[in-house]
């Protein structure tokens, strides 16, 4: 009967208590695990927060250091840029000095060549390779050498200006990139966790192939600075060289110009002295011509004056030759008449001095013509040297530029 009353599907009370204990134990265990998990989570959250803050703080410090580093190099590059720009501007003024000096040399060379050309118009004995011509040829050679030297120096200066501008361009490009990088890093430094519009960037962790190392970054700017310093030093050396060349060439040109001018002055003085002596000789010859002309006139008059007496004597002799018979006597009268005719005839024959005088007059006339032509030669030479050449050379101005 007891077996009939007992339901086989029902659990024993002990099992019920056991089950309750197990539920309580499991719940308490779960609760304990949960509490541990919560504690660990808070610890982990706290640790992550501290780590994140520390990492972010480190990044902020490195970002600030990086900004300072960029600023440092930016200042270095800016200083070098200012220096190279200043040196290039100065070098441009030196280039202008070279150009002016080169132009001045060409003008002076043209004057020297014109003087040589003008002096080819000298004629006769004055067309001589004198000291003036020697100094003019030397001046032309000196000027041609200086022009070649200045031309080479100008080419060197243009090349240095190009190199300076190349260094300037590299500095400007580097500065431009530094400015962009500093602007970006300034923006990054301004970001905080509460900054609006911060986003997740899926590709931010991707490293592109054009990333460079910090060492390469420093080396790049260092090379730009070194190149700028190198070109600046070359510019300083070139300026000193240009100063020396301009000073030396100006001295050489001035010295040679003085040599030519002195030679011209001496030559003009010599030609004037020669012309004066020729004019003195011409005056003397002209005086002698006048004297000889008077002498010839006197000789001709003397000859003419002897015609009457000789005619009288010969007429008398002719008349007395017609005396008759014994009256045709060779008396003292006839003898005297014969002597008179012979004497007058002899004296007339001695007037060959007239022919000699006429010959001398012709020679004197030739000498006069020769002297007059030579004086014209000297006048032509003086006009060329003193008027054409020396007055043109007064425009020559030599400066150190």
C-alpha positions as CSV (number, residue, x, y, z in Angstrom):
1,X,0.0,0.0,0.0
2,X,2.9,2.4,0.8
3,X,4.5,1.6,-2.5
4,X,1.2,2.4,-4.2
5,X,1.1,5.8,-2.5
6,X,4.8,6.7,-3.5
7,X,5.2,8.6,-6.9
8,X,8.3,7.4,-8.6
9,X,8.8,10.8,-10.5
10,X,9.2,12.8,-7.3
11,X,12.5,13.6,-5.8
12,X,13.6,13.0,-2.3
13,X,13.7,16.0,0.0
14,X,17.3,15.5,0.5
15,X,17.8,16.0,-3.2
16,X,15.8,19.2,-3.0
17,X,18.0,20.6,-0.3
18,X,21.0,19.5,-2.2
19,X,19.8,21.1,-5.3
20,X,19.2,24.3,-3.4
21,X,22.6,24.3,-1.9
22,X,24.1,23.7,-5.3
23,X,22.2,26.6,-6.8
24,X,23.3,28.8,-4.0
25,X,26.9,27.6,-4.4
26,X,26.9,28.0,-8.2
27,X,25.3,31.4,-7.9
28,X,27.8,32.5,-5.3
29,X,30.7,31.2,-7.4
30,X,29.3,32.9,-10.4
31,X,28.9,36.1,-8.4
32,X,32.4,35.8,-7.1
33,X,33.8,35.3,-10.6
34,X,31.8,38.2,-11.9
35,X,33.0,40.4,-9.1
36,X,36.6,39.3,-9.9
37,X,35.9,40.0,-13.5
38,X,34.6,43.4,-12.7
39,X,37.5,44.2,-10.4
40,X,39.9,43.0,-13.1
41,X,38.0,45.0,-15.7
42,X,38.3,48.2,-13.6
43,X,41.9,47.4,-13.0
44,X,42.5,46.9,-16.7
45,X,40.5,50.0,-17.6
46,X,42.5,52.0,-15.1
47,X,45.7,50.5,-16.4
48,X,44.8,51.1,-20.0
49,X,43.8,54.6,-19.2
50,X,47.1,55.3,-17.5
51,X,49.0,53.6,-20.3
52,X,47.0,55.5,-22.9
53,X,47.5,58.8,-21.1
54,X,51.2,58.0,-20.7
55,X,51.6,57.0,-24.4
56,X,49.6,60.1,-25.5
57,X,51.7,62.3,-23.2
58,X,54.9,60.7,-24.7
59,X,53.6,61.3,-28.2
60,X,52.8,64.9,-27.3
61,X,56.3,65.4,-26.0
62,X,57.8,63.8,-29.1
63,X,55.5,65.9,-31.2
64,X,56.7,69.0,-29.4
65,X,60.3,68.0,-29.7
66,X,59.7,67.4,-33.4
67,X,58.1,70.8,-33.8
68,X,61.1,72.4,-32.1
69,X,63.4,70.4,-34.3
70,X,61.6,71.5,-37.4
71,X,61.7,75.1,-36.1
72,X,65.4,74.8,-35.5
73,X,66.1,73.6,-39.0
74,X,63.6,76.1,-40.4
75,X,65.6,78.9,-38.7
76,X,68.9,77.4,-40.0
77,X,67.5,77.2,-43.5
78,X,66.0,80.7,-43.3
79,X,69.3,82.1,-42.2
80,X,71.2,80.4,-45.0
81,X,68.5,81.6,-47.5
82,X,68.9,85.2,-46.3
83,X,72.7,84.9,-46.6
84,X,72.7,83.3,-50.1
85,X,70.1,85.9,-51.3
86,X,72.3,88.7,-49.9
87,X,75.4,87.3,-51.5
88,X,73.7,86.8,-54.8
89,X,72.5,90.4,-54.8
90,X,76.0,91.6,-54.1
91,X,77.4,89.3,-56.8
92,X,74.9,90.8,-59.2
93,X,76.3,94.3,-58.5
94,X,79.8,92.8,-59.2
95,X,78.5,91.4,-62.4
96,X,77.3,94.9,-63.4
97,X,80.7,96.3,-62.5
98,X,82.3,93.7,-64.8
99,X,79.9,94.5,-67.6
100,X,80.6,98.2,-67.3
101,X,84.4,97.6,-67.2
102,X,84.1,95.3,-70.2
103,X,82.1,98.0,-72.1
104,X,84.7,100.6,-71.1
105,X,87.5,98.4,-72.4
106,X,85.8,97.9,-75.7
107,X,85.2,101.6,-76.1
108,X,88.9,102.3,-75.3
109,X,90.0,99.5,-77.8
110,X,87.9,101.1,-80.5
111,X,89.6,104.5,-79.8
112,X,93.1,102.8,-80.0
113,X,92.1,101.1,-83.2
114,X,90.8,104.3,-84.7
115,X,94.0,106.1,-83.8
116,X,96.0,103.4,-85.6
117,X,93.7,103.7,-88.5
118,X,93.9,107.5,-88.6
119,X,97.7,107.3,-88.4
120,X,97.7,105.2,-91.6
121,X,96.7,108.5,-93.3
122,X,100.2,110.0,-92.6
123,X,102.1,110.4,-95.8
124,X,105.7,110.5,-97.0
125,X,108.5,110.3,-94.4
126,X,106.0,110.7,-91.6
127,X,104.4,107.3,-92.2
128,X,106.8,105.8,-89.7
129,X,106.5,103.0,-87.1
130,X,107.2,105.4,-84.3
131,X,106.9,105.2,-80.6
132,X,103.3,106.3,-80.7
133,X,102.4,103.4,-83.0
134,X,104.3,101.0,-80.9
135,X,102.5,102.1,-77.7
136,X,99.1,102.1,-79.5
137,X,99.7,98.5,-80.7
138,X,100.7,97.6,-77.2
139,X,97.6,99.3,-75.8
140,X,95.4,97.4,-78.2
141,X,97.0,94.1,-77.2
142,X,96.6,95.0,-73.5
143,X,93.0,95.9,-73.9
144,X,92.3,92.7,-75.9
145,X,93.9,90.7,-73.1
146,X,91.8,92.5,-70.5
147,X,88.6,92.1,-72.5
148,X,89.3,88.3,-72.7
149,X,90.0,88.2,-68.9
150,X,86.9,90.2,-68.0
151,X,84.8,88.0,-70.4
152,X,86.0,84.8,-68.6
153,X,85.4,86.4,-65.2
154,X,81.9,87.4,-66.3
155,X,81.1,83.9,-67.4
156,X,82.5,82.6,-64.1
157,X,80.3,85.1,-62.3
158,X,77.2,84.1,-64.2
159,X,77.9,80.5,-63.4
160,X,78.3,81.3,-59.7
161,X,75.0,83.3,-59.7
162,X,73.3,80.2,-61.3
163,X,74.8,78.0,-58.5
164,X,73.7,80.5,-55.8
165,X,70.2,80.5,-57.3
166,X,70.2,76.7,-57.4
167,X,71.2,76.6,-53.7
168,X,68.5,79.2,-53.0
169,X,65.9,77.1,-54.8
170,X,66.8,74.0,-52.7
171,X,66.6,76.0,-49.5
172,X,63.2,77.5,-50.5
173,X,61.8,74.1,-51.4
174,X,63.1,72.7,-48.1
175,X,61.7,75.6,-46.2
176,X,58.4,75.2,-48.0
177,X,58.2,71.5,-47.0
178,X,59.3,72.4,-43.4
179,X,56.5,75.0,-43.2
180,X,54.0,72.5,-44.4
181,X,55.3,69.8,-42.0
182,X,55.3,72.4,-39.1
183,X,51.7,73.4,-39.9
184,X,50.6,69.8,-39.9
185,X,52.4,69.1,-36.6
186,X,51.0,72.3,-35.1
187,X,47.6,71.0,-36.0
188,X,48.4,67.6,-34.6
189,X,49.6,69.2,-31.3
190,X,46.4,71.2,-31.0
191,X,44.3,68.0,-31.1
192,X,42.8,66.6,-27.9
193,X,40.5,63.8,-27.0
194,X,37.6,66.3,-26.9
195,X,38.5,68.0,-30.2
196,X,35.4,67.8,-32.5
197,X,35.6,66.1,-35.9
198,X,38.4,63.6,-34.9
199,X,37.8,60.4,-36.8
200,X,39.0,56.9,-37.3
201,X,41.4,56.6,-40.2
202,X,41.6,53.1,-41.5
203,X,44.7,53.7,-43.6
204,X,46.6,55.8,-41.0
205,X,48.8,52.9,-40.0
206,X,49.9,52.2,-43.5
207,X,53.6,53.1,-44.1
208,X,54.1,54.4,-47.7
209,X,57.3,53.6,-49.6
210,X,58.4,57.3,-49.6
211,X,59.0,57.5,-45.9
212,X,62.5,58.5,-45.0
213,X,64.5,57.9,-41.8
214,X,65.1,60.7,-39.3
215,X,68.8,60.5,-40.2
216,X,68.0,61.0,-43.9
217,X,65.7,63.9,-43.0
218,X,68.5,65.6,-41.1
219,X,71.1,64.8,-43.8
220,X,68.8,66.3,-46.5
221,X,68.6,69.7,-44.7
222,X,72.3,69.5,-43.7
223,X,73.3,69.0,-47.3
224,X,71.2,72.0,-48.4
225,X,72.8,74.1,-45.7
226,X,76.3,72.9,-46.6
227,X,75.7,73.6,-50.3
228,X,74.5,77.1,-49.5
229,X,77.6,77.7,-47.3
230,X,79.8,76.3,-50.0
231,X,78.3,78.6,-52.7
232,X,78.4,81.5,-50.3
233,X,82.1,81.0,-49.7
234,X,82.7,80.6,-53.4
235,X,80.9,83.9,-53.9
236,X,83.0,85.6,-51.3
237,X,86.2,84.4,-53.0
238,X,84.9,85.4,-56.4
239,X,84.1,88.9,-55.2
240,X,87.7,89.3,-53.9
241,X,88.9,88.0,-57.2
242,X,86.8,90.4,-59.2
243,X,87.9,93.3,-57.0
244,X,91.5,92.4,-57.7
245,X,91.0,92.0,-61.4
246,X,89.2,95.3,-61.8
247,X,91.8,97.1,-59.8
248,X,94.7,95.5,-61.6
249,X,93.2,95.9,-65.1
250,X,92.3,99.6,-64.3
251,X,96.0,100.2,-63.3
252,X,97.3,98.4,-66.4
253,X,94.9,100.4,-68.7
254,X,95.7,103.7,-66.9
255,X,99.5,103.0,-67.2
256,X,99.3,102.1,-70.8
257,X,97.0,105.0,-71.6
258,X,99.5,107.4,-70.0
259,X,102.3,105.8,-72.1
260,X,100.3,106.4,-75.3
261,X,99.4,109.9,-74.3
262,X,103.0,110.7,-73.4
263,X,104.2,109.3,-76.7
264,X,101.6,111.4,-78.5
265,X,102.7,114.5,-76.7
266,X,106.4,113.9,-77.4
267,X,105.7,113.0,-81.0
268,X,103.5,116.1,-81.6
269,X,106.3,118.2,-80.0
270,X,108.9,116.6,-82.3
271,X,106.7,117.2,-85.4
272,X,106.1,120.8,-84.4
273,X,109.8,121.3,-83.9
274,X,110.5,119.7,-87.3
275,X,107.8,121.8,-88.9
276,X,109.2,125.0,-87.3
277,X,112.6,124.2,-88.6
278,X,111.2,123.5,-92.0
279,X,109.4,126.8,-91.9
280,X,112.6,128.5,-90.9
281,X,114.4,126.8,-93.8
282,X,111.6,127.7,-96.1
283,X,111.8,131.4,-95.1
284,X,115.6,131.2,-95.7
285,X,115.1,129.6,-99.1
286,X,112.5,132.1,-100.1
287,X,114.9,134.9,-99.0
288,X,117.6,133.3,-101.1
289,X,115.2,132.9,-104.0
290,X,114.5,136.7,-103.8
291,X,118.2,137.4,-103.7
292,X,118.9,135.2,-106.6
293,X,116.2,136.7,-108.6
294,X,117.7,140.1,-107.9
295,X,121.1,138.8,-108.9
296,X,119.8,137.4,-112.1
297,X,118.1,140.7,-112.9
298,X,121.4,142.5,-112.2
299,X,123.3,140.1,-114.4
300,X,120.8,140.6,-117.2
301,X,121.0,144.4,-116.8
302,X,124.8,144.3,-116.8
303,X,124.8,142.2,-120.0
304,X,122.3,144.6,-121.5
305,X,124.4,147.6,-120.5
306,X,127.4,146.1,-122.4
307,X,125.6,146.0,-125.7
308,X,126.1,149.8,-126.4
309,X,129.9,149.9,-125.8
310,X,130.6,146.8,-127.7
311,X,128.5,148.0,-130.6
312,X,130.3,151.3,-130.6
313,X,133.7,149.7,-130.5
314,X,132.8,147.2,-133.3
315,X,131.2,150.0,-135.3
316,X,134.4,152.1,-135.0
317,X,136.5,149.1,-136.0
318,X,134.3,148.5,-138.9
319,X,134.5,152.1,-140.0
320,X,138.3,152.3,-139.6
321,X,138.7,149.2,-141.6
322,X,137.6,151.2,-144.6
323,X,140.5,153.7,-144.3
324,X,142.2,154.0,-147.7
325,X,145.7,152.8,-148.6
326,X,148.4,153.7,-146.1
327,X,145.8,155.2,-143.8
328,X,144.8,151.7,-142.9
329,X,147.3,151.8,-140.1
330,X,147.2,149.6,-137.0
331,X,147.6,152.6,-134.8
332,X,147.1,152.9,-131.1
333,X,143.4,153.8,-131.7
334,X,142.9,150.6,-133.6
335,X,144.8,148.7,-131.1
336,X,142.8,150.2,-128.2
337,X,139.5,149.5,-130.0
338,X,140.6,145.9,-130.6
339,X,141.4,145.6,-126.9
340,X,138.2,147.2,-125.9
341,X,136.1,144.8,-128.1
342,X,138.1,141.8,-126.7
343,X,137.7,143.0,-123.2
344,X,134.0,143.7,-123.5
345,X,133.5,140.4,-125.3
346,X,135.4,138.6,-122.7
347,X,133.5,140.2,-119.9
348,X,130.2,139.4,-121.6
349,X,131.3,135.8,-122.0
350,X,132.1,135.8,-118.3
351,X,128.4,136.3,-117.7
352,X,127.9,132.5,-117.7
353,X,127.2,133.3,-114.0
354,X,123.7,134.1,-115.3
355,X,123.2,130.6,-116.3
356,X,124.6,129.3,-113.1
357,X,122.4,131.8,-111.2
358,X,119.4,130.6,-113.1
359,X,120.3,127.0,-112.3
360,X,120.6,127.9,-108.7
361,X,117.3,129.7,-108.8
362,X,115.7,126.5,-110.2
363,X,117.3,124.4,-107.5
364,X,116.1,126.9,-104.9
365,X,112.6,126.7,-106.3
366,X,112.7,122.9,-106.2
367,X,113.9,123.1,-102.6
368,X,111.1,125.6,-101.8
369,X,108.5,123.2,-103.3
370,X,110.0,120.3,-101.4
371,X,110.0,122.2,-98.1
372,X,106.4,123.3,-98.7
373,X,105.3,119.8,-99.4
374,X,107.2,118.5,-96.3
375,X,105.5,121.2,-94.2
376,X,102.1,120.0,-95.5
377,X,103.1,116.5,-94.5
378,X,103.9,117.7,-91.0
379,X,100.6,119.7,-90.9
380,X,98.8,116.5,-91.9
381,X,100.6,114.5,-89.3
382,X,99.8,117.2,-86.6
383,X,96.1,117.2,-87.6
384,X,96.0,113.4,-87.3
385,X,97.9,113.2,-84.0
386,X,96.8,116.4,-82.2
387,X,93.3,116.9,-83.5
388,X,91.9,113.5,-84.5
389,X,93.7,111.2,-82.1
390,X,94.6,113.3,-79.0
391,X,91.2,115.0,-78.8
392,X,89.4,111.7,-79.2
393,X,91.6,110.2,-76.5
394,X,90.4,112.9,-74.1
395,X,87.1,111.1,-73.8
396,X,88.9,108.0,-72.4
397,X,87.9,107.6,-68.7
398,X,89.4,104.7,-66.7
399,X,87.8,103.7,-63.4
400,X,87.9,100.7,-61.1
401,X,84.1,100.4,-61.7
